[in-house]
Amino acid sequence: MLLKIWKFIYRLIRNKYLFSIVFFVVWISVFDTYNLIDRSVKISELRRLRVEREFFRKEIDEYNRQISELFSDKKKLEKFAREQYLMKNENEDIFIIINSEAD
């Protein structure tokens, strides 16, 4: 049985076309400058970066919408300034309430 396996392997190795093809595939997938392993890693990184780019584009659009909304209405701008920057009129007091969870 073992002898049959060795004969089969020997015939495959002696076949120069099959050997050349196998050698070429191994060389391209492992040893080449642009090998398949590095290429697959770079493709996955490219996909991740495209998803991030789309996320940041949506965020930029949302911020631009908020900016245009704030500067188009004076009441919204005043509300934003009061909530975010704790601004107040001269005759007002500000009370900051902090919710903390007790463990």
C-alpha positions in Angstrom: 0.0 0.0 0.0 2.8 2.4 1.0 4.6 1.5 -2.2 1.6 2.4 -4.3 1.4 5.8 -2.7 5.1 6.4 -3.3 4.7 5.4 -6.9 1.8 7.8 -7.3 3.7 10.7 -5.7 6.7 9.9 -7.9 4.6 10.1 -11.0 3.2 13.4 -9.9 6.6 14.8 -9.3 8.0 13.6 -12.6 5.2 15.3 -14.4 6.9 18.6 -15.2 3.7 20.5 -16.0 2.0 19.7 -12.8 5.2 20.4 -10.9 5.5 23.8 -12.6 1.9 24.7 -11.9 2.2 23.7 -8.2 5.4 25.6 -7.9 3.9 28.7 -9.5 0.8 28.6 -7.2 3.0 28.2 -4.1 5.3 31.0 -5.1 2.5 33.4 -5.9 0.5 32.6 -2.7 3.4 32.7 -0.3 6.8 34.1 -1.5 5.9 36.8 -4.0 6.0 40.5 -3.2 2.3 40.8 -3.8 1.4 37.4 -2.3 -2.2 36.3 -1.6 -1.9 36.5 2.2 -0.8 40.1 2.2 -3.3 40.9 -0.5 -6.2 39.5 1.5 -5.2 41.4 4.6 -5.0 44.6 2.6 -8.4 44.0 1.1 -10.0 43.5 4.5 -8.3 46.7 5.7 -9.6 48.6 2.7 -13.2 47.4 3.4 -12.9 48.6 7.0 -11.6 52.0 5.9 -14.4 52.4 3.4 -16.9 51.7 6.2 -15.2 54.3 8.4 -15.2 56.8 5.5 -18.9 56.4 5.0 -19.5 56.7 8.8 -17.5 60.0 8.9 -19.2 61.3 5.8 -22.6 60.8 7.5 -21.3 62.5 10.7 -20.1 65.5 8.7 -23.4 65.8 6.9 -25.2 65.6 10.3 -23.0 68.3 11.8 -23.4 70.5 8.8 -27.2 70.1 9.1 -27.0 71.0 12.8 -24.9 74.1 12.0 -27.2 75.4 9.3 -30.2 74.7 11.6 -28.5 76.6 14.5 -27.6 79.7 12.5 -31.0 79.8 10.7 -33.0 80.3 13.9 -32.0 82.5 16.8 -34.1 80.6 19.4 -32.3 77.3 18.5 -28.9 79.0 18.7 -29.8 80.4 22.2 -31.1 77.0 23.4 -27.9 75.3 22.1 -25.7 77.9 23.8 -27.6 77.5 27.1 -27.4 73.7 27.1 -23.9 73.2 25.8 -22.0 76.2 27.1 -24.1 77.0 30.2 -24.6 80.6 29.0 -27.3 82.7 30.8 -28.8 86.1 30.9 -27.8 88.6 33.5 -30.8 88.0 35.8 -30.7 84.2 35.7 -29.0 81.6 37.8 -27.9 78.2 36.5 -28.3 75.0 38.5 -26.4 72.0 37.3 -27.9 68.6 38.2 -25.6 65.7 37.9 -27.1 62.2 37.9 -24.8 59.7 39.4 -25.5 56.0 39.8 -25.0 54.5 43.3 -23.5 51.1 43.2 
